[in-house]
């Protein structure tokens, strides 16, 4: 009986631990200005919608969140009008949302209490700076208020203590970035009167500092990327370098940011967003690719290329890089100067297997030529060993690489079915996006014609 009782206690405790991983965010919409509330998770310095809650007739709404790690979330209707909360897991957060303001109510965590002391302190500056279309303000009233805001900020920060050292440090860093951000946003938003540089108050002289953005902490903040972008633009503008001088302007921007990961984030957010052709994208990749220091950053950069790339014969072939059977990276661009036949296939694809004998025969017949046979498997990552075993069993030739599923090549080349054969000429241009299969003599004729050029 005693053992049963102990077992029940253990099970109950285990359930409590699981329950503690979830955070309950409970709220009310005052004045019924929203019919639904969006919850944004912060990913790489950007708010990303992770849940949507319907607002009930009494104005109530709620979310149950299981955070991967402690961090900032925001509530609201869009990326601009939103209100932050700090989520650790296992707590309850109660909040009331008005159209221009959020207020904590009832039970709350010490972290969020400190966070909303900051929200209250910065409220007027935030409204005048960010919501130029709601609050009419010019530099004549904003600058004096901003000066006082900055002057009293050190004393205010010193009084913020939640007991969570990691949070307190992060909040104070966010406050420093936000103070700069509000001052800069004010300058770059529509006003009835705009100041000259000579009108800027002394507080603006402290904004640009070589110690800022030295680490990646800004990516923990919901508007971190926007902070980084505006700070960099402001700093470069102080040097009077025109964006028209593209090379000098880009170099100046990178010199402002001391952290390579953040340089990559700025490049994708600012430079890549302005590209209008695939050729511009390729140039950007060649110059800035060394800054892709996270998988998500690389994926966002490649997504720009995918959007710009147009599948047409005669156009530049979209480059890709995948590991070969020995794990060495192989890129399509490695074979510039040769004719390339790309075979997109998978071990589970029946029609792909049917083409293998014809493909092997063609490889043998053209082995003394400048044709490269490049096989790209779209088998899922978990089936890599199956792919290796298949290559050995079937004695596949050419160069075989592993794409780990329907990844970049399938997006760039708009591949929705396999097998797909693609022919690339010596200059790296596309001859055919959907070439005949090896079982069709027309494919060999196409390759022979390219060899003669």
C-alpha positions as CSV (number, residue, x, y, z in Angstrom):
1,X,0.0,0.0,0.0
2,X,2.9,2.3,0.9
3,X,4.6,1.6,-2.4
4,X,1.3,2.4,-4.3
5,X,1.1,5.7,-2.4
6,X,4.7,6.6,-3.3
7,X,4.1,5.7,-6.9
8,X,1.0,8.0,-7.0
9,X,3.0,10.9,-5.6
10,X,5.8,10.3,-8.2
11,X,3.2,10.3,-11.1
12,X,1.5,13.4,-9.8
13,X,4.9,15.2,-9.5
14,X,5.8,14.2,-13.0
15,X,2.5,15.6,-14.3
16,X,3.2,18.8,-12.4
17,X,6.6,19.2,-14.1
18,X,5.0,18.7,-17.5
19,X,2.3,21.2,-16.7
20,X,4.9,23.7,-15.5
21,X,6.4,23.8,-19.0
22,X,3.4,25.7,-20.3
23,X,2.7,29.4,-19.8
24,X,-0.9,30.7,-19.6
25,X,-1.3,34.1,-21.2
26,X,-4.8,35.4,-20.2
27,X,-6.1,38.7,-21.4
28,X,-9.0,41.1,-22.0
29,X,-9.5,43.5,-24.9
30,X,-10.8,46.8,-23.5
31,X,-13.3,48.7,-25.7
32,X,-13.6,45.7,-28.1
33,X,-11.1,47.1,-30.6
34,X,-9.9,43.6,-31.7
35,X,-11.8,40.5,-32.8
36,X,-8.7,38.4,-32.6
37,X,-5.3,38.6,-31.0
38,X,-2.1,37.4,-32.6
39,X,0.8,36.0,-30.6
40,X,4.2,36.5,-32.0
41,X,7.3,34.5,-31.2
42,X,10.7,36.3,-31.6
43,X,12.8,34.5,-34.2
44,X,16.1,36.0,-35.2
45,X,15.1,39.5,-34.1
46,X,11.7,39.4,-35.9
47,X,8.2,38.8,-34.6
48,X,6.6,35.7,-36.2
49,X,3.0,34.7,-35.7
50,X,2.8,31.5,-33.8
51,X,-0.9,31.5,-32.7
52,X,-4.1,33.4,-33.1
53,X,-6.9,33.6,-30.5
54,X,-10.5,34.6,-31.0
55,X,-11.7,37.4,-28.7
56,X,-14.8,36.2,-26.8
57,X,-17.9,38.5,-26.5
58,X,-16.8,39.5,-23.0
59,X,-13.4,40.6,-24.4
60,X,-11.4,37.7,-23.1
61,X,-8.8,35.7,-24.9
62,X,-6.0,33.3,-24.0
63,X,-3.0,31.4,-25.1
64,X,-1.2,28.3,-23.7
65,X,2.5,28.5,-24.7
66,X,5.3,26.0,-24.3
67,X,8.5,28.0,-25.0
68,X,11.6,26.2,-26.2
69,X,13.6,28.6,-24.0
70,X,12.8,31.8,-22.0
71,X,12.2,34.8,-24.3
72,X,10.1,37.7,-25.5
73,X,6.8,37.2,-27.2
74,X,4.4,40.0,-28.3
75,X,0.6,40.3,-28.5
76,X,-1.4,42.5,-30.8
77,X,-2.8,42.9,-34.3
78,X,0.2,43.5,-36.5
79,X,4.0,43.9,-36.3
80,X,3.8,47.6,-35.3
81,X,1.0,47.7,-32.7
82,X,2.0,45.0,-30.3
83,X,2.9,44.5,-26.7
84,X,5.7,42.4,-25.2
85,X,5.6,39.7,-22.6
86,X,8.5,37.6,-21.2
87,X,7.8,33.9,-21.2
88,X,9.8,31.4,-19.3
89,X,7.4,28.4,-19.0
90,X,5.2,27.3,-16.1
91,X,3.8,30.8,-15.2
92,X,0.7,32.8,-15.7
93,X,0.6,36.2,-17.3
94,X,-2.5,38.4,-17.1
95,X,-2.8,41.5,-19.4
96,X,-5.3,44.0,-20.7
97,X,-5.0,45.4,-24.2
98,X,-6.3,48.8,-25.2
99,X,-5.9,50.3,-28.6
100,X,-2.7,52.1,-27.8
101,X,-1.6,50.6,-24.5
102,X,-1.2,47.3,-22.5
103,X,-1.5,47.0,-18.8
104,X,-0.7,44.1,-16.5
105,X,-3.5,43.0,-14.3
106,X,-4.0,40.4,-11.4
107,X,-1.2,37.8,-11.0
108,X,2.0,38.3,-12.9
109,X,5.7,37.4,-12.9
110,X,8.4,39.6,-11.5
111,X,10.0,39.8,-15.0
112,X,6.9,41.1,-16.6
113,X,6.3,43.6,-13.8
114,X,9.8,45.1,-14.5
115,X,9.2,44.9,-18.3
116,X,6.0,47.0,-17.9
117,X,7.7,49.5,-15.7
118,X,9.9,50.2,-18.8
119,X,6.8,50.2,-21.1
120,X,5.2,52.9,-18.9
121,X,8.4,54.9,-18.7
122,X,8.9,54.9,-22.5
123,X,5.2,55.2,-23.4
124,X,5.0,58.8,-24.6
125,X,8.3,58.6,-26.5
126,X,7.2,55.3,-28.1
127,X,3.9,56.8,-29.3
128,X,5.4,60.0,-30.7
129,X,8.2,58.2,-32.4
130,X,6.6,55.1,-33.9
131,X,3.0,56.2,-34.3
132,X,3.5,59.3,-36.3
133,X,0.0,58.7,-37.8
134,X,-1.7,58.6,-34.5
135,X,0.1,61.3,-32.4
136,X,1.0,64.5,-34.2
137,X,4.5,65.5,-33.1
138,X,7.4,67.5,-34.5
139,X,11.0,67.8,-33.4
140,X,10.1,71.0,-31.5
141,X,8.1,69.1,-28.9
142,X,9.8,65.7,-29.2
143,X,13.5,66.7,-28.8
144,X,13.0,68.3,-25.3
145,X,11.0,65.3,-24.1
146,X,13.6,62.9,-25.6
147,X,16.4,64.7,-23.9
148,X,14.8,64.4,-20.5
149,X,13.9,60.7,-21.3
150,X,17.6,60.0,-22.0
151,X,18.9,62.0,-19.0
152,X,16.8,60.1,-16.5
153,X,17.3,56.7,-18.1
154,X,20.4,55.6,-16.1
155,X,18.6,56.1,-12.8
156,X,15.5,54.4,-14.1
157,X,17.5,51.3,-15.3
158,X,19.2,51.1,-11.9
159,X,15.9,50.6,-10.2
160,X,14.9,47.6,-12.4
161,X,15.4,44.3,-10.5
162,X,13.3,41.2,-11.0
163,X,15.7,38.8,-9.2
164,X,16.4,37.0,-12.5
165,X,19.9,38.2,-13.4
166,X,19.7,36.9,-17.0
167,X,16.4,38.7,-17.7
168,X,17.6,41.9,-15.9
169,X,20.7,42.1,-18.0
170,X,18.8,41.4,-21.2
171,X,16.1,44.0,-20.4
172,X,18.6,46.7,-19.8
173,X,20.3,45.9,-23.1
174,X,17.0,46.1,-24.8
175,X,16.3,49.4,-23.2
176,X,19.6,50.8,-24.5
177,X,18.8,49.7,-28.0
178,X,15.2,50.9,-27.8
179,X,16.3,54.4,-26.6
180,X,18.4,54.7,-29.7
181,X,15.6,53.2,-31.9
182,X,13.0,55.7,-30.8
183,X,15.3,58.6,-31.4
184,X,16.2,57.4,-34.9
185,X,12.6,56.3,-35.9
186,X,11.4,59.8,-35.2
187,X,13.8,61.2,-37.8
188,X,12.8,58.8,-40.5
189,X,9.0,59.0,-40.3
190,X,6.7,61.6,-41.9
191,X,6.4,64.9,-40.0
192,X,5.0,68.4,-40.8
193,X,8.5,69.8,-39.8
194,X,11.8,68.0,-40.2
195,X,14.9,69.0,-38.3
196,X,18.4,69.8,-39.7
197,X,21.3,68.0,-38.3
198,X,22.2,71.1,-36.4
199,X,18.8,70.9,-34.6
200,X,19.6,67.5,-33.1
201,X,19.9,67.6,-29.3
202,X,23.1,66.4,-27.5
203,X,21.5,63.0,-26.8
204,X,21.8,62.1,-30.5
205,X,25.6,62.3,-30.2
206,X,25.7,59.3,-28.0
207,X,23.8,57.0,-30.3
208,X,26.7,55.8,-32.6
209,X,29.2,53.8,-30.6
210,X,31.6,51.1,-31.7
211,X,30.7,48.9,-28.7
212,X,27.1,48.5,-29.9
213,X,25.9,45.4,-31.8
214,X,29.1,43.5,-30.7
215,X,27.1,40.4,-29.8
216,X,23.9,38.8,-31.0
217,X,21.7,39.7,-28.1
218,X,19.7,42.1,-30.2
219,X,18.2,39.1,-32.0
220,X,16.3,38.2,-28.8
221,X,14.3,41.4,-29.1
222,X,11.0,41.4,-31.2
223,X,12.1,44.4,-33.2
224,X,15.8,43.6,-33.1
225,X,16.4,43.5,-36.9
226,X,14.6,46.8,-37.3
227,X,16.8,48.3,-34.6
228,X,19.9,47.0,-36.3
229,X,18.8,48.3,-39.7
230,X,17.9,51.8,-38.6
231,X,21.0,52.2,-36.3
232,X,23.3,51.3,-39.3
233,X,21.5,53.6,-41.7
234,X,21.7,56.4,-39.1
235,X,25.4,55.8,-38.4
236,X,26.3,55.8,-42.1
237,X,24.3,58.9,-42.8
238,X,26.5,60.7,-40.3
239,X,29.4,60.0,-42.6
240,X,27.5,61.6,-45.6
241,X,28.0,58.6,-47.8
242,X,25.4,58.4,-50.5
243,X,23.5,55.1,-51.2
244,X,24.1,56.0,-54.9
245,X,27.8,55.1,-54.3
246,X,26.8,51.4,-53.8
247,X,30.2,49.9,-53.0
248,X,31.2,52.6,-50.6
249,X,27.8,52.7,-48.9
250,X,27.7,48.9,-48.4
251,X,31.3,48.9,-47.1
252,X,30.4,51.7,-44.6
253,X,27.4,49.8,-43.4
254,X,29.4,46.6,-42.7
255,X,32.1,48.7,-40.8
256,X,29.4,50.0,-38.5
257,X,28.5,46.5,-37.4
258,X,31.3,44.7,-35.5
259,X,29.6,41.3,-35.3
260,X,29.7,39.0,-38.4
261,X,26.4,37.3,-37.8
262,X,24.7,40.6,-37.5
263,X,26.4,41.8,-40.6
264,X,24.8,38.8,-42.4
265,X,21.4,39.7,-40.9
266,X,21.7,43.3,-42.1
267,X,22.8,42.2,-45.5
268,X,19.8,40.0,-46.1
269,X,17.4,42.4,-44.5
270,X,18.7,45.5,-46.3
271,X,20.7,44.7,-49.4
272,X,19.0,41.5,-50.5
273,X,15.6,43.0,-50.1
274,X,16.5,45.6,-52.7
275,X,17.6,43.1,-55.4
276,X,15.5,43.1,-58.5
277,X,17.3,40.5,-60.7
278,X,18.8,37.1,-60.2
279,X,22.2,38.5,-61.4
280,X,22.2,41.0,-58.5
281,X,21.5,38.1,-56.2
282,X,24.4,36.0,-57.5
283,X,26.7,39.0,-57.1
284,X,25.5,39.4,-53.5
285,X,26.0,35.7,-52.8
286,X,29.6,35.9,-54.1
287,X,30.4,39.0,-52.0
288,X,28.5,38.3,-48.8
289,X,28.1,34.5,-48.6
290,X,30.8,34.3,-45.8
291,X,28.4,36.0,-43.4
292,X,25.7,33.2,-43.5
293,X,26.6,32.0,-40.0
294,X,23.4,30.3,-39.2
295,X,21.2,27.8,-41.2
296,X,18.2,30.2,-41.0
297,X,20.2,33.1,-42.3
298,X,21.5,31.1,-45.3
299,X,17.9,29.8,-46.0
300,X,16.5,33.4,-46.0
301,X,19.3,34.5,-48.3
302,X,18.6,31.6,-50.7
303,X,14.8,32.4,-50.6
304,X,15.6,35.7,-52.2
305,X,17.3,34.0,-55.0
306,X,14.5,31.5,-55.5
307,X,12.0,34.3,-55.7
308,X,14.1,36.2,-58.3
309,X,15.0,33.2,-60.3
310,X,13.1,32.6,-63.5
311,X,13.1,29.2,-65.1
312,X,13.9,29.9,-68.7
313,X,16.3,28.4,-71.3
314,X,19.3,30.6,-71.9
315,X,19.2,32.1,-68.4
316,X,21.9,31.6,-65.7
317,X,21.6,28.3,-63.9
318,X,20.7,28.5,-60.2
319,X,23.7,27.3,-58.3
320,X,23.4,24.7,-55.5
321,X,25.7,23.0,-53.1
322,X,25.2,19.5,-51.6
323,X,27.5,16.8,-50.1
324,X,28.8,13.9,-52.2
325,X,29.1,10.3,-51.0
326,X,32.2,11.2,-49.0
327,X,30.6,14.2,-47.4
328,X,32.5,16.8,-49.5
329,X,30.5,19.8,-50.7
330,X,29.9,19.8,-54.5
331,X,28.5,22.9,-56.3
332,X,27.0,23.1,-59.8
333,X,29.3,26.1,-60.4
334,X,32.3,23.8,-59.8
335,X,31.8,22.5,-63.4
336,X,31.9,25.8,-65.3
337,X,33.5,25.1,-68.6
338,X,31.9,21.7,-69.0
339,X,28.4,20.6,-70.1
340,X,26.4,19.3,-67.2
341,X,23.6,16.8,-67.2
342,X,21.7,17.0,-63.9
343,X,19.6,14.0,-62.9
344,X,17.2,14.7,-60.1
345,X,16.0,11.4,-58.6
346,X,15.3,9.3,-55.5
347,X,15.7,5.7,-54.4
348,X,12.0,5.3,-54.0
349,X,11.2,6.6,-57.5
350,X,10.2,3.8,-60.0
351,X,10.5,5.9,-63.2
352,X,14.0,7.1,-62.0
353,X,15.2,3.5,-61.6
354,X,13.9,2.7,-65.1
355,X,16.2,5.3,-66.6
356,X,19.4,4.0,-64.8
357,X,20.4,1.4,-67.5
358,X,20.1,4.1,-70.3
359,X,21.9,6.7,-68.1
360,X,24.8,4.3,-67.5
361,X,25.0,3.4,-71.2
362,X,25.2,7.1,-72.1
363,X,27.9,7.8,-69.5
364,X,30.0,5.0,-70.9
365,X,29.6,6.3,-74.5
366,X,30.5,9.9,-73.4
367,X,33.2,9.2,-70.8
368,X,35.9,10.8,-72.9
369,X,34.0,14.1,-73.4
370,X,33.4,17.2,-71.4
371,X,30.0,16.1,-70.1
372,X,29.6,15.9,-66.3
373,X,26.8,13.5,-65.1
374,X,25.6,15.0,-61.8
375,X,23.0,13.0,-59.9
376,X,21.0,14.8,-57.2
377,X,19.0,12.7,-54.8
378,X,16.0,14.2,-53.1
379,X,15.7,11.3,-50.6
380,X,15.0,12.6,-47.1
381,X,17.9,13.1,-44.7
382,X,17.0,10.0,-42.7
383,X,17.5,7.8,-45.8
384,X,21.0,8.9,-46.5
385,X,22.4,5.4,-45.8
386,X,19.8,3.9,-48.1
387,X,21.0,6.2,-50.8
388,X,24.6,5.2,-50.3
389,X,23.7,1.5,-50.3
390,X,21.7,2.0,-53.5
391,X,24.6,3.8,-55.3
392,X,26.9,0.9,-54.4
393,X,24.4,-1.8,-55.3
394,X,23.5,-0.3,-58.7
395,X,27.1,0.8,-59.4
396,X,26.0,4.3,-60.2
397,X,28.6,6.5,-62.0
398,X,29.0,10.2,-62.4
399,X,29.0,12.5,-59.4
400,X,26.3,11.7,-56.8
401,X,25.1,14.3,-54.3
402,X,22.5,14.3,-51.5
403,X,19.9,17.1,-51.3
404,X,18.2,15.9,-48.1
405,X,14.6,16.1,-49.5
406,X,12.9,18.7,-51.6
407,X,15.3,21.5,-50.9
408,X,16.9,24.4,-52.8
409,X,17.2,22.7,-56.2
410,X,13.6,21.8,-56.4
411,X,12.4,25.3,-55.4
412,X,14.8,27.1,-57.8
413,X,14.0,24.8,-60.7
414,X,10.3,24.5,-59.9
415,X,10.6,20.7,-59.7
416,X,7.3,19.0,-58.7
417,X,8.0,15.5,-60.1
418,X,10.9,13.2,-60.8
419,X,12.9,12.1,-62.6
420,X,13.9,15.5,-64.0
421,X,16.8,16.0,-66.3
422,X,18.4,19.4,-66.7
423,X,21.2,20.4,-69.2
424,X,23.6,23.2,-68.4
425,X,26.1,24.6,-71.0
426,X,29.8,25.4,-70.6
427,X,29.0,29.0,-69.5
428,X,26.7,28.0,-66.7
429,X,23.5,28.8,-68.6
430,X,20.4,26.6,-68.9
431,X,20.0,24.7,-72.1
432,X,16.9,22.8,-71.0
433,X,15.0,22.8,-67.7
434,X,13.1,19.7,-68.6
435,X,15.4,17.7,-71.0
436,X,14.4,14.4,-72.6
437,X,15.1,11.3,-70.5
438,X,18.2,9.1,-71.2
439,X,15.9,6.5,-72.8
440,X,15.1,9.1,-75.5
441,X,18.0,9.5,-78.1
442,X,17.2,13.2,-78.2
443,X,19.0,13.8,-74.9
444,X,22.3,12.5,-76.3
445,X,21.9,14.6,-79.4
446,X,21.3,17.7,-77.2
447,X,24.5,17.0,-75.2
448,X,26.5,16.4,-78.4
449,X,25.3,19.7,-79.9
450,X,26.4,21.6,-76.7
451,X,29.9,20.0,-76.9
452,X,30.4,21.4,-80.4
453,X,29.7,25.0,-79.3
